Amino acid sequence: MPDGRDKRKPQTRAGPRHVAIIMDGNGRWAQARGRPRLFGHHAGARRVREIVTACPDLGVKYLTIFAFSTENWRRTQTEVAGLMNLFRRYIVKEMQEFVKNDVRVRFIGDRVRLDAKLRALMDETEAVTAHCSGTNLTVAVNYGGRDEVARATRRLAQDVAAGRLKPENVDEETLPRYLDTCVLPDPDLVIRTSGEARISNFLLWQSAYAEYEFIDTLWPDFTSEIFTDLIQGYGTRERRYGAVPA
């Protein structure tokens, strides 16, 4: 006789193919230890490698991380300068590791405000890892969802004005082709660390149907074990995309 309890067990579905992470809590992590905020950012950068390395075994093909927002320029000049220096050092240090681990790296965001040396390193990293076919790591630097949509709309409008695109052909399938993420699938799961329950202008268009996890863990304490638990938990969720469950 069938065991009725089995019917109440959540059905396990495929895990997320694309995970996006808002890496929050570096500054608070450092301050809790009596250290400057940049100490926390360095600890957070080291954590990125662990999470990237964990992706293949978890079936995560795409990982997008929020490194620096368009709003982060409002922080102190010391912190901003330290973060920019950290980005440069991190890219130089990790570039060969990316290649070794078959990680393709892309950057999204408005690069115009970034200094020339950082832009050159970003370009070099994208070129050096272009052949990699394992994990796709996308790093959002000077990125804001509203800014991205505004820039995409501007490019779309230019194509309409130039006659390359008819206004009547513009629909919800058109705009994504102009977004920074045009070559990426939409995220299935968005994780935010540090206990904050807001999306902070991150992947606004792309996350329309993403699942969200807001957790209390500060980013420097976000281990591969925590990541694994969240990935496995995703598999028990029912994704209906507005439809009625069967």
N, C-alpha and C positions, 0 to 999 in steps of 0.2 A: 504493500500500500504506500503510495507516495507520501513523503513527509511534507506537510503543509508549510513548515517553516522555510523550506527552500524558496517558496514563492515570495517570501518577504525579503529575501536577500537582494541587495541592489545588484543590478546587472552590470558587469564590468565592461566598459567600452574601451575603444582604442584611446591611448594617451594623447596628449596634445602634441601636434607637430611643430607648432610655433609658440614659444613662450616669451613674453615680454616682462621685464622687471624694472620697477621703479626702485632704485637702490637708495633707500633713505635711512638716515640715522647715524651716519659717520661722525658728524660733529658731536652729537649727544653721547655717542660711545666714547669718544676721546675725552670729553669734558667730565664724564663720570669717573674717569681714571686720572683726573687732574692734568690732562695733557692738552695741548693746543688742538684746534679743530683739524688742522692739516694732518696730524698724527692719525686721526680717524680715517681720513681720505686715503692715506697710504695703506692702512689696514684693509680698507674696502677694496682697493685695487688688487691686493693679493688674493682676496676672496674670489674675484672674478675668474681667475685661472681655475680654481677648484670647480666652480659651477660649469664653466665651459667644458672642462674635462669630463664631467659627469654626463653631459648631454647624450653622447652616442649610445651608451648603455640604457638610457631611459627612452630612447626613440625620439628625442627632441632634435629635429633637423635644423630648426631656426631658433636662434636666441637673440633677442633685441634688448639692450640695456640702456637706461636713461642716465647718461653720465653728466651732462651739463645742460641746463635749460636756458631759454632766452631770458628768463627772469633771474637767473643766478648772477647776472652781471651786477645786481643790486647789492651783492654781498661786499664785504670790505675789500679794498684794493689788495691787501695782503693775501687774503684767502683766494681771490680770483687769480692773482699772479701765481700763487702756489699751486692751484689746480691746473693751470695751463702748463706749468713746468712739469707737474706730475704726468699729464697726458703725454708730453713729449718723451719723458723718460720711460713711461710704460710702453709706448709704441716701439721705441728703439730696443728695449729689453725683450719684449715678447714677439717681435716680428718673426724670428726664426723658429720660435716655439709654435707659432701659428702654422707655419709651413710644415714643420715636423709632425704636428698633430692633424694635418689635413683640414685646417680651419680657414674658411674664406671670410675675410673681413671687409665690411662695408661701413661707411659713415653716412649718417643722415643729419640734416640740419643746414642752417645757413652758414656757409664757410667764410663769407665776406668779412665778417668782423674778426675772424681768427688771424693770428699773425702768420706771416709767410712761411716761416720755418715749420710751424705745426701743419699748415695746409700741405706743404711739400711731403712731410712724413705721412700724412693721411693718404695722399695720392700714391706714394711709394708702397705703402702697405696694401692698398687695394690692388695695385698692379702685381706685386710679388705673390699675393695669395689668390690671384684670379683663377688659377688652375686647380685650386683645392676643391674637393667635392664632398668633404665630410660635413662637419657642422658649419652653418652659416651664422657668423657673429656680426650683428649690426650694432654699432655704437652711435647713440644719439648725442651729438655735441653741438651746442648752441641751437638746440632744437625746441620748438614749441608747436603744438598741434595747430593752433590758430594761425601762427606764422606760416606753417607748411601749407595749409589750405589757401591762405592769401596768396602765397607765391605760386601755387599750382593754378589758382584761378587767373592770376595775371598772365601766366604762360598760355592758358587756354584762351583767354580773351585776345591775346596777340595772334593766335592761330585763326581765330574767327575773323579778326580784322584783316588778316592777310589772305583770307579766302581759302585757307587750308582746312577749315572745319565749318560746317554749316550749323547755325544756331539751333535749328530744329533737330539736329542729331545729337545734341548734348543731353545726356541723361546720367543716371547714377553709375553707369559703367564707364563713362567718359572721364570724369574727374580723377579716379584712381590712377589713370595712365600718366597723370601729371604730378602725382605725389612723389615724395622722396623715396617711398617704399614701393614704387611701381613694379619692381621685379620680385617682390616678396609676397607670400600669402598673408592674409590677415591673421593676427594672433588668435590662438584658441584660448589661451590662458594669460591673464595679466596678474602679476604678483606685486604687491607693495609691502615693503618692510617698514618697521618702526612704529606701528600702531596707528598711523594716520589713515583715515578712510576717505581719501579723495584721489582723483586721477591726475591732478596737477598738469593739465594741458598736454597729456601724453597720448599720442596715437588716437586722436579724437575720432577721426573718420574710420580708421581701420578696426577699432575695438567695439564697433556697434553691437556685435553679437558674441564678444569674448566673455568667458567666465572670469570672475575676479576673486582673488584671495588677498585679504588685508590681514597681515599678521603682526604681532607685537615685536618680534625679533628684530634687533637692529642689524643693519646690513653686515657689519664686520663679524657678526655672530651667525650669519646665515650659512649653514653647512650644507654639504651635499646630501646629508641624511634628511635634513628638513626639506630640501628641494625634492628629494625622492618621495617623501610622504605627500607633498602637494601634488606631484605628478600622478601618483597612484590614486589620490583622492579624486582627481579630475575624472578618472575612468569610471567613477560611480555616478557621475552627474548625467542627467537627461537633458540633452540639447535639442530643443524643439524649433528654434528659429521662428517663433510666433505661431506655430501650428499646434493643434490639439493632440495630446498624446494618443497613440493608437490603443 
